[in-house]
Amino acid sequence: MNMHLTGRHIAIAAGLLAAVGVSGWLMIPAPVLVETAPVTKGKFVATVDEDGKTRVRDRYAVATPLAGRLSRIRFKVGDQVRVDDPVATIAPSPAPLMDPRARREVEERLGMAEANLERAKAVVERAKAQSDQANIDLTRTQTLAHQGAATTQALERAELAARLADRDLRAAEFQNHAAEHEISQMRALLARYSDDGSGQPESWSVASPVAGVVLKVAQESETIVQPGTVLVHIGDARDLEVVVDVLSTDAVEIRPGADVTIDHWGGERKLKGRVRRVEPAAFTKVSTLGVEEQRVNVLIDILSPPEQWARLGDAYQVDAQITVFTRDEAMIIPSGALFRRGDGWTVYVANDGRAELRQIELLRRSGRSAAIASGLAPAEAVIVYPSDRVAPGVRVTQR
């Protein structure tokens, strides 16, 4: 009988102990669900990301040289124009053409046009010499590269210099053609003057000074125009650059020659670019939130082969990522893992199922990534966007 009671007592005690254990286990807080990301080691690139637009490098505005009635312009945007193609026809008023003062002004403009032509010829000669020298340097660098005596970077710089010198030569030749055409116009205008009015033309043809594509028709319908009225804009649609306006605080970090990635322009692949110039003057621009910002234009050359971006045109929207900082073998974590604690930066590390507070030295942030100088090791897991439930020593588990 005593043995039977002893067994019952033992069973009751065991049940009570089990109930106490289950109650204690239920009272233990559940692990906090967190999202983690591994610490990686690799090349870190910081960029300034802004949207921009393409722009024809050299635009030519064809204007009327005299007052009169403008006939309807037959060209449309996108039409090809050759040198000396008639762009518009103007029926001038007789009185201004017979005015001696107007004739004297044309003679002075002819002298100015002749001076501009001489200057344009000098620019062409200089650009041709630079282009020849750039091609010679490119040939020499290619030979050295085949022999292993030149680096790939030196070959790329030589190819870029040759392309830029060729573009400068083409632009100088356009200026020279425009100067020659202006002289022809002035001489033809003087030839049509006569004291008795017998040489008064019935109409005047305004010709294109360069070959290219019509970018804009400023005066499409027939109307009365004054001297200097812009009729059409003409340019070489193959010679594009990218203009990106960035905050002045970001422009301080951008240097000419910086690499650029051009994306979201409509093509399948990203384009390579390089910063040619950071304009020295800023301008005020109102943001979409109504805040006044100081912006700076950054001019970018497209380095990718033209056949890859043949569908791009003037004033097309693009996204540009301008490189301002690079570091090899850097510790990289998501920017969402960082938070301030005092004067320094800290992160939470998931270590053996618990949150460990770790102070780190931040090297640089860019977009969604950050480079760490010290405080973390590769393959460690940091907690991204930790909630207020995460604290040092708290149990955590992967979401």
Contacts in CASP RR format, 6 or more apart in sequence:
PFRMAT RR
TARGET T0000
AUTHOR 0000-0000-0000
METHOD contacts of the structure
MODEL  1
MNMHLTGRHIAIAAGLLAAVGVSGWLMIPAPVLVETAPVTKGKFVATVDE
DGKTRVRDRYAVATPLAGRLSRIRFKVGDQVRVDDPVATIAPSPAPLMDP
RARREVEERLGMAEANLERAKAVVERAKAQSDQANIDLTRTQTLAHQGAA
TTQALERAELAARLADRDLRAAEFQNHAAEHEISQMRALLARYSDDGSGQ
PESWSVASPVAGVVLKVAQESETIVQPGTVLVHIGDARDLEVVVDVLSTD
AVEIRPGADVTIDHWGGERKLKGRVRRVEPAAFTKVSTLGVEEQRVNVLI
DILSPPEQWARLGDAYQVDAQITVFTRDEAMIIPSGALFRRGDGWTVYVA
NDGRAELRQIELLRRSGRSAAIASGLAPAEAVIVYPSDRVAPGVRVTQR
29 395 0 8 1.000
30 395 0 8 1.000
31 353 0 8 1.000
31 395 0 8 1.000
31 396 0 8 1.000
31 397 0 8 1.000
32 355 0 8 1.000
32 387 0 8 1.000
32 389 0 8 1.000
32 390 0 8 1.000
32 394 0 8 1.000
32 395 0 8 1.000
32 396 0 8 1.000
32 397 0 8 1.000
33 396 0 8 1.000
33 397 0 8 1.000
33 398 0 8 1.000
33 399 0 8 1.000
34 348 0 8 1.000
34 350 0 8 1.000
34 355 0 8 1.000
34 383 0 8 1.000
34 384 0 8 1.000
34 386 0 8 1.000
34 387 0 8 1.000
34 390 0 8 1.000
34 396 0 8 1.000
34 397 0 8 1.000
34 398 0 8 1.000
34 399 0 8 1.000
35 383 0 8 1.000
35 384 0 8 1.000
35 385 0 8 1.000
35 398 0 8 1.000
35 399 0 8 1.000
36 350 0 8 1.000
36 381 0 8 1.000
36 382 0 8 1.000
36 383 0 8 1.000
36 384 0 8 1.000
36 398 0 8 1.000
37 333 0 8 1.000
37 334 0 8 1.000
37 337 0 8 1.000
37 381 0 8 1.000
37 382 0 8 1.000
37 384 0 8 1.000
38 379 0 8 1.000
38 380 0 8 1.000
38 381 0 8 1.000
38 382 0 8 1.000
39 331 0 8 1.000
39 332 0 8 1.000
39 333 0 8 1.000
39 372 0 8 1.000
39 376 0 8 1.000
39 377 0 8 1.000
39 378 0 8 1.000
39 379 0 8 1.000
39 380 0 8 1.000
39 381 0 8 1.000
39 382 0 8 1.000
40 331 0 8 1.000
40 332 0 8 1.000
40 333 0 8 1.000
40 378 0 8 1.000
41 329 0 8 1.000
41 330 0 8 1.000
41 331 0 8 1.000
41 332 0 8 1.000
41 378 0 8 1.000
42 328 0 8 1.000
42 329 0 8 1.000
42 330 0 8 1.000
42 332 0 8 1.000
43 326 0 8 1.000
43 327 0 8 1.000
43 328 0 8 1.000
43 329 0 8 1.000
43 330 0 8 1.000
44 325 0 8 1.000
44 326 0 8 1.000
44 327 0 8 1.000
44 330 0 8 1.000
44 332 0 8 1.000
44 363 0 8 1.000
44 364 0 8 1.000
44 366 0 8 1.000
44 369 0 8 1.000
44 371 0 8 1.000
45 323 0 8 1.000
45 325 0 8 1.000
45 326 0 8 1.000
45 366 0 8 1.000
46 323 0 8 1.000
46 324 0 8 1.000
46 325 0 8 1.000
46 326 0 8 1.000
46 364 0 8 1.000
46 365 0 8 1.000
46 366 0 8 1.000
46 371 0 8 1.000
47 261 0 8 1.000
47 321 0 8 1.000
47 322 0 8 1.000
47 323 0 8 1.000
47 324 0 8 1.000
47 366 0 8 1.000
48 246 0 8 1.000
48 250 0 8 1.000
48 253 0 8 1.000
48 254 0 8 1.000
48 321 0 8 1.000
48 322 0 8 1.000
48 324 0 8 1.000
49 319 0 8 1.000
49 320 0 8 1.000
49 321 0 8 1.000
49 322 0 8 1.000
49 367 0 8 1.000
50 244 0 8 1.000
50 245 0 8 1.000
50 246 0 8 1.000
50 250 0 8 1.000
50 319 0 8 1.000
50 320 0 8 1.000
50 322 0 8 1.000
51 244 0 8 1.000
51 317 0 8 1.000
51 318 0 8 1.000
51 319 0 8 1.000
51 320 0 8 1.000
52 242 0 8 1.000
52 243 0 8 1.000
52 244 0 8 1.000
52 245 0 8 1.000
52 317 0 8 1.000
52 318 0 8 1.000
52 319 0 8 1.000
52 320 0 8 1.000
53 242 0 8 1.000
53 243 0 8 1.000
53 315 0 8 1.000
53 316 0 8 1.000
53 317 0 8 1.000
53 318 0 8 1.000
54 240 0 8 1.000
54 241 0 8 1.000
54 242 0 8 1.000
54 243 0 8 1.000
54 312 0 8 1.000
54 313 0 8 1.000
54 314 0 8 1.000
54 315 0 8 1.000
54 316 0 8 1.000
54 318 0 8 1.000
55 240 0 8 1.000
55 241 0 8 1.000
55 242 0 8 1.000
55 243 0 8 1.000
55 314 0 8 1.000
55 315 0 8 1.000
56 215 0 8 1.000
56 235 0 8 1.000
56 236 0 8 1.000
56 237 0 8 1.000
56 239 0 8 1.000
56 240 0 8 1.000
56 314 0 8 1.000
57 167 0 8 1.000
57 171 0 8 1.000
57 236 0 8 1.000
57 239 0 8 1.000
57 240 0 8 1.000
57 241 0 8 1.000
58 171 0 8 1.000
58 174 0 8 1.000
58 235 0 8 1.000
58 236 0 8 1.000
58 239 0 8 1.000
59 215 0 8 1.000
59 233 0 8 1.000
59 234 0 8 1.000
59 235 0 8 1.000
60 174 0 8 1.000
60 178 0 8 1.000
60 209 0 8 1.000
60 210 0 8 1.000
60 233 0 8 1.000
60 234 0 8 1.000
60 235 0 8 1.000
61 218 0 8 1.000
61 230 0 8 1.000
61 232 0 8 1.000
61 233 0 8 1.000
62 87 0 8 1.000
62 88 0 8 1.000
62 206 0 8 1.000
62 208 0 8 1.000
62 209 0 8 1.000
62 230 0 8 1.000
62 231 0 8 1.000
62 232 0 8 1.000
62 233 0 8 1.000
62 234 0 8 1.000
63 227 0 8 1.000
63 228 0 8 1.000
63 229 0 8 1.000
63 230 0 8 1.000
63 231 0 8 1.000
64 70 0 8 1.000
64 88 0 8 1.000
64 90 0 8 1.000
64 206 0 8 1.000
64 225 0 8 1.000
64 226 0 8 1.000
64 227 0 8 1.000
64 228 0 8 1.000
64 229 0 8 1.000
64 231 0 8 1.000
65 185 0 8 1.000
65 189 0 8 1.000
65 204 0 8 1.000
65 206 0 8 1.000
65 227 0 8 1.000
65 228 0 8 1.000
66 90 0 8 1.000
66 92 0 8 1.000
66 96 0 8 1.000
66 97 0 8 1.000
66 189 0 8 1.000
66 204 0 8 1.000
66 227 0 8 1.000
67 92 0 8 1.000
67 93 0 8 1.000
67 96 0 8 1.000
67 224 0 8 1.000
67 225 0 8 1.000
67 226 0 8 1.000
67 227 0 8 1.000
68 90 0 8 1.000
68 91 0 8 1.000
68 92 0 8 1.000
68 93 0 8 1.000
68 224 0 8 1.000
68 225 0 8 1.000
69 90 0 8 1.000
69 91 0 8 1.000
69 222 0 8 1.000
69 223 0 8 1.000
69 224 0 8 1.000
69 225 0 8 1.000
70 88 0 8 1.000
70 89 0 8 1.000
70 90 0 8 1.000
70 219 0 8 1.000
70 222 0 8 1.000
70 223 0 8 1.000
70 224 0 8 1.000
70 225 0 8 1.000
70 229 0 8 1.000
70 231 0 8 1.000
71 88 0 8 1.000
71 89 0 8 1.000
71 90 0 8 1.000
71 91 0 8 1.000
71 203 0 8 1.000
71 222 0 8 1.000
72 220 0 8 1.000
72 221 0 8 1.000
72 222 0 8 1.000
73 87 0 8 1.000
73 88 0 8 1.000
73 217 0 8 1.000
73 219 0 8 1.000
73 220 0 8 1.000
73 231 0 8 1.000
73 232 0 8 1.000
75 81 0 8 1.000
75 87 0 8 1.000
75 214 0 8 1.000
75 217 0 8 1.000
75 232 0 8 1.000
76 214 0 8 1.000
76 217 0 8 1.000
77 214 0 8 1.000
77 215 0 8 1.000
77 216 0 8 1.000
77 217 0 8 1.000
78 213 0 8 1.000
78 214 0 8 1.000
78 215 0 8 1.000
78 237 0 8 1.000
79 213 0 8 1.000
79 214 0 8 1.000
80 211 0 8 1.000
80 212 0 8 1.000
80 213 0 8 1.000
81 87 0 8 1.000
81 208 0 8 1.000
81 211 0 8 1.000
81 212 0 8 1.000
81 213 0 8 1.000
81 214 0 8 1.000
81 234 0 8 1.000
82 208 0 8 1.000
82 211 0 8 1.000
82 212 0 8 1.000
83 177 0 8 1.000
83 181 0 8 1.000
83 208 0 8 1.000
83 209 0 8 1.000
83 210 0 8 1.000
83 211 0 8 1.000
84 181 0 8 1.000
84 207 0 8 1.000
84 208 0 8 1.000
85 207 0 8 1.000
85 208 0 8 1.000
86 205 0 8 1.000
86 206 0 8 1.000
86 207 0 8 1.000
86 208 0 8 1.000
87 206 0 8 1.000
87 207 0 8 1.000
87 208 0 8 1.000
87 231 0 8 1.000
87 232 0 8 1.000
88 205 0 8 1.000
88 206 0 8 1.000
88 219 0 8 1.000
88 231 0 8 1.000
88 232 0 8 1.000
89 203 0 8 1.000
89 204 0 8 1.000
89 205 0 8 1.000
89 206 0 8 1.000
90 203 0 8 1.000
90 204 0 8 1.000
90 205 0 8 1.000
90 206 0 8 1.000
90 225 0 8 1.000
91 202 0 8 1.000
91 203 0 8 1.000
91 204 0 8 1.000
92 201 0 8 1.000
92 203 0 8 1.000
92 204 0 8 1.000
94 197 0 8 1.000
94 200 0 8 1.000
96 102 0 8 1.000
97 192 0 8 1.000
97 193 0 8 1.000
97 200 0 8 1.000
97 201 0 8 1.000
98 193 0 8 1.000
98 197 0 8 1.000
98 200 0 8 1.000
103 190 0 8 1.000
103 193 0 8 1.000
106 186 0 8 1.000
106 189 0 8 1.000
106 190 0 8 1.000
107 190 0 8 1.000
109 186 0 8 1.000
110 183 0 8 1.000
110 186 0 8 1.000
110 187 0 8 1.000
110 190 0 8 1.000
111 186 0 8 1.000
113 179 0 8 1.000
113 182 0 8 1.000
113 183 0 8 1.000
113 186 0 8 1.000
114 183 0 8 1.000
116 179 0 8 1.000
116 182 0 8 1.000
117 176 0 8 1.000
117 179 0 8 1.000
117 180 0 8 1.000
117 182 0 8 1.000
117 183 0 8 1.000
119 179 0 8 1.000
120 172 0 8 1.000
120 175 0 8 1.000
120 176 0 8 1.000
120 178 0 8 1.000
120 179 0 8 1.000
121 176 0 8 1.000
123 172 0 8 1.000
123 175 0 8 1.000
123 176 0 8 1.000
124 169 0 8 1.000
124 172 0 8 1.000
124 173 0 8 1.000
124 175 0 8 1.000
124 176 0 8 1.000
126 172 0 8 1.000
127 165 0 8 1.000
127 168 0 8 1.000
127 169 0 8 1.000
127 171 0 8 1.000
127 172 0 8 1.000
127 173 0 8 1.000
128 169 0 8 1.000
128 172 0 8 1.000
130 165 0 8 1.000
130 168 0 8 1.000
130 169 0 8 1.000
131 162 0 8 1.000
131 165 0 8 1.000
131 166 0 8 1.000
131 168 0 8 1.000
131 169 0 8 1.000
133 165 0 8 1.000
134 158 0 8 1.000
134 161 0 8 1.000
134 162 0 8 1.000
134 164 0 8 1.000
134 165 0 8 1.000
134 166 0 8 1.000
135 162 0 8 1.000
135 165 0 8 1.000
137 158 0 8 1.000
137 161 0 8 1.000
137 162 0 8 1.000
138 158 0 8 1.000
138 159 0 8 1.000
138 161 0 8 1.000
138 162 0 8 1.000
141 150 0 8 1.000
141 154 0 8 1.000
141 155 0 8 1.000
141 158 0 8 1.000
142 155 0 8 1.000
142 158 0 8 1.000
144 150 0 8 1.000
144 154 0 8 1.000
145 151 0 8 1.000
145 152 0 8 1.000
145 154 0 8 1.000
145 155 0 8 1.000
160 274 0 8 1.000
160 303 0 8 1.000
164 301 0 8 1.000
167 239 0 8 1.000
170 236 0 8 1.000
170 239 0 8 1.000
171 239 0 8 1.000
174 210 0 8 1.000
174 236 0 8 1.000
177 209 0 8 1.000
177 210 0 8 1.000
178 209 0 8 1.000
178 210 0 8 1.000
181 207 0 8 1.000
181 209 0 8 1.000
182 209 0 8 1.000
185 207 0 8 1.000
192 199 0 8 1.000
192 200 0 8 1.000
192 201 0 8 1.000
193 199 0 8 1.000
194 200 0 8 1.000
206 231 0 8 1.000
208 234 0 8 1.000
209 234 0 8 1.000
210 234 0 8 1.000
210 235 0 8 1.000
212 234 0 8 1.000
212 235 0 8 1.000
212 236 0 8 1.000
212 237 0 8 1.000
213 234 0 8 1.000
213 235 0 8 1.000
213 236 0 8 1.000
213 237 0 8 1.000
214 232 0 8 1.000
214 233 0 8 1.000
214 234 0 8 1.000
215 232 0 8 1.000
215 233 0 8 1.000
215 234 0 8 1.000
215 235 0 8 1.000
215 237 0 8 1.000
215 314 0 8 1.000
216 232 0 8 1.000
216 233 0 8 1.000
217 231 0 8 1.000
217 232 0 8 1.000
218 229 0 8 1.000
218 230 0 8 1.000
218 231 0 8 1.000
218 232 0 8 1.000
218 233 0 8 1.000
219 225 0 8 1.000
219 229 0 8 1.000
219 230 0 8 1.000
219 231 0 8 1.000
225 231 0 8 1.000
237 313 0 8 1.000
237 314 0 8 1.000
238 306 0 8 1.000
240 302 0 8 1.000
240 309 0 8 1.000
240 312 0 8 1.000
240 313 0 8 1.000
240 314 0 8 1.000
241 276 0 8 1.000
241 299 0 8 1.000
241 300 0 8 1.000
241 301 0 8 1.000
241 302 0 8 1.000
242 260 0 8 1.000
242 262 0 8 1.000
242 273 0 8 1.000
242 299 0 8 1.000
242 300 0 8 1.000
242 301 0 8 1.000
242 302 0 8 1.000
242 318 0 8 1.000
242 320 0 8 1.000
243 297 0 8 1.000
243 298 0 8 1.000
243 299 0 8 1.000
243 300 0 8 1.000
244 297 0 8 1.000
244 298 0 8 1.000
244 300 0 8 1.000
244 320 0 8 1.000
244 322 0 8 1.000
245 283 0 8 1.000
245 285 0 8 1.000
245 295 0 8 1.000
245 296 0 8 1.000
245 297 0 8 1.000
245 298 0 8 1.000
246 254 0 8 1.000
246 295 0 8 1.000
246 296 0 8 1.000
246 298 0 8 1.000
246 322 0 8 1.000
247 293 0 8 1.000
247 294 0 8 1.000
247 295 0 8 1.000
247 296 0 8 1.000
248 282 0 8 1.000
248 294 0 8 1.000
248 295 0 8 1.000
248 296 0 8 1.000
250 324 0 8 1.000
251 278 0 8 1.000
251 282 0 8 1.000
251 296 0 8 1.000
251 298 0 8 1.000
253 324 0 8 1.000
253 325 0 8 1.000
254 275 0 8 1.000
254 278 0 8 1.000
254 298 0 8 1.000
254 322 0 8 1.000
254 324 0 8 1.000
255 275 0 8 1.000
255 278 0 8 1.000
255 324 0 8 1.000
256 275 0 8 1.000
256 276 0 8 1.000
256 277 0 8 1.000
256 278 0 8 1.000
257 274 0 8 1.000
257 275 0 8 1.000
257 276 0 8 1.000
258 274 0 8 1.000
258 275 0 8 1.000
258 322 0 8 1.000
258 323 0 8 1.000
258 324 0 8 1.000
259 272 0 8 1.000
259 273 0 8 1.000
259 274 0 8 1.000
259 322 0 8 1.000
259 323 0 8 1.000
260 272 0 8 1.000
260 273 0 8 1.000
260 274 0 8 1.000
260 275 0 8 1.000
260 300 0 8 1.000
260 320 0 8 1.000
260 321 0 8 1.000
260 322 0 8 1.000
260 323 0 8 1.000
261 270 0 8 1.000
261 271 0 8 1.000
261 272 0 8 1.000
261 273 0 8 1.000
261 320 0 8 1.000
261 321 0 8 1.000
261 323 0 8 1.000
262 270 0 8 1.000
262 271 0 8 1.000
262 272 0 8 1.000
262 273 0 8 1.000
262 300 0 8 1.000
262 302 0 8 1.000
262 304 0 8 1.000
262 318 0 8 1.000
262 319 0 8 1.000
262 320 0 8 1.000
262 321 0 8 1.000
263 270 0 8 1.000
263 271 0 8 1.000
263 318 0 8 1.000
263 319 0 8 1.000
263 320 0 8 1.000
263 321 0 8 1.000
264 317 0 8 1.000
264 318 0 8 1.000
264 319 0 8 1.000
265 271 0 8 1.000
265 309 0 8 1.000
265 312 0 8 1.000
265 316 0 8 1.000
265 317 0 8 1.000
265 318 0 8 1.000
265 319 0 8 1.000
266 311 0 8 1.000
267 309 0 8 1.000
267 311 0 8 1.000
269 308 0 8 1.000
271 302 0 8 1.000
271 303 0 8 1.000
271 304 0 8 1.000
271 308 0 8 1.000
271 309 0 8 1.000
272 302 0 8 1.000
272 303 0 8 1.000
272 304 0 8 1.000
273 300 0 8 1.000
273 301 0 8 1.000
273 302 0 8 1.000
273 303 0 8 1.000
273 304 0 8 1.000
274 300 0 8 1.000
274 301 0 8 1.000
274 303 0 8 1.000
275 298 0 8 1.000
275 299 0 8 1.000
275 300 0 8 1.000
275 322 0 8 1.000
276 299 0 8 1.000
276 300 0 8 1.000
276 301 0 8 1.000
277 298 0 8 1.000
277 299 0 8 1.000
278 296 0 8 1.000
278 298 0 8 1.000
278 299 0 8 1.000
279 296 0 8 1.000
279 297 0 8 1.000
279 298 0 8 1.000
279 299 0 8 1.000
281 296 0 8 1.000
282 294 0 8 1.000
282 295 0 8 1.000
282 296 0 8 1.000
283 294 0 8 1.000
283 295 0 8 1.000
283 296 0 8 1.000
283 297 0 8 1.000
284 292 0 8 1.000
284 293 0 8 1.000
284 294 0 8 1.000
284 295 0 8 1.000
285 292 0 8 1.000
285 293 0 8 1.000
285 294 0 8 1.000
285 295 0 8 1.000
286 292 0 8 1.000
286 293 0 8 1.000
287 293 0 8 1.000
298 320 0 8 1.000
298 322 0 8 1.000
300 320 0 8 1.000
300 322 0 8 1.000
302 309 0 8 1.000
312 318 0 8 1.000
325 364 0 8 1.000
325 366 0 8 1.000
327 363 0 8 1.000
327 364 0 8 1.000
327 371 0 8 1.000
330 363 0 8 1.000
330 371 0 8 1.000
330 372 0 8 1.000
331 371 0 8 1.000
331 372 0 8 1.000
331 373 0 8 1.000
331 376 0 8 1.000
331 378 0 8 1.000
332 369 0 8 1.000
332 370 0 8 1.000
332 371 0 8 1.000
332 372 0 8 1.000
333 347 0 8 1.000
333 369 0 8 1.000
333 370 0 8 1.000
333 372 0 8 1.000
333 376 0 8 1.000
333 382 0 8 1.000
334 368 0 8 1.000
334 369 0 8 1.000
334 370 0 8 1.000
334 382 0 8 1.000
334 384 0 8 1.000
335 365 0 8 1.000
335 367 0 8 1.000
335 368 0 8 1.000
335 369 0 8 1.000
335 370 0 8 1.000
336 368 0 8 1.000
336 384 0 8 1.000
336 385 0 8 1.000
337 347 0 8 1.000
337 348 0 8 1.000
337 370 0 8 1.000
337 382 0 8 1.000
337 383 0 8 1.000
337 384 0 8 1.000
337 385 0 8 1.000
337 386 0 8 1.000
338 345 0 8 1.000
338 346 0 8 1.000
338 347 0 8 1.000
338 360 0 8 1.000
338 362 0 8 1.000
338 365 0 8 1.000
338 370 0 8 1.000
339 345 0 8 1.000
339 346 0 8 1.000
339 347 0 8 1.000
339 386 0 8 1.000
340 346 0 8 1.000
341 357 0 8 1.000
341 359 0 8 1.000
344 359 0 8 1.000
344 362 0 8 1.000
345 359 0 8 1.000
345 360 0 8 1.000
345 361 0 8 1.000
345 362 0 8 1.000
346 357 0 8 1.000
346 358 0 8 1.000
346 359 0 8 1.000
346 360 0 8 1.000
347 358 0 8 1.000
347 360 0 8 1.000
347 376 0 8 1.000
347 382 0 8 1.000
347 383 0 8 1.000
348 355 0 8 1.000
348 356 0 8 1.000
348 357 0 8 1.000
348 358 0 8 1.000
348 382 0 8 1.000
348 383 0 8 1.000
348 386 0 8 1.000
348 390 0 8 1.000
349 355 0 8 1.000
349 356 0 8 1.000
349 357 0 8 1.000
349 358 0 8 1.000
349 376 0 8 1.000
349 380 0 8 1.000
349 381 0 8 1.000
349 382 0 8 1.000
349 383 0 8 1.000
350 356 0 8 1.000
350 381 0 8 1.000
350 382 0 8 1.000
350 383 0 8 1.000
350 396 0 8 1.000
350 398 0 8 1.000
351 380 0 8 1.000
353 395 0 8 1.000
353 396 0 8 1.000
353 397 0 8 1.000
354 393 0 8 1.000
354 394 0 8 1.000
354 395 0 8 1.000
354 396 0 8 1.000
355 383 0 8 1.000
355 386 0 8 1.000
355 390 0 8 1.000
355 391 0 8 1.000
355 392 0 8 1.000
355 393 0 8 1.000
355 394 0 8 1.000
355 395 0 8 1.000
355 396 0 8 1.000
356 392 0 8 1.000
356 393 0 8 1.000
357 392 0 8 1.000
358 375 0 8 1.000
358 376 0 8 1.000
359 375 0 8 1.000
360 372 0 8 1.000
360 373 0 8 1.000
360 374 0 8 1.000
360 375 0 8 1.000
360 376 0 8 1.000
361 372 0 8 1.000
361 373 0 8 1.000
361 374 0 8 1.000
361 375 0 8 1.000
362 370 0 8 1.000
362 371 0 8 1.000
362 372 0 8 1.000
362 373 0 8 1.000
363 370 0 8 1.000
363 371 0 8 1.000
363 372 0 8 1.000
363 373 0 8 1.000
364 370 0 8 1.000
364 371 0 8 1.000
365 371 0 8 1.000
376 382 0 8 1.000
383 390 0 8 1.000
383 396 0 8 1.000
390 396 0 8 1.000
END
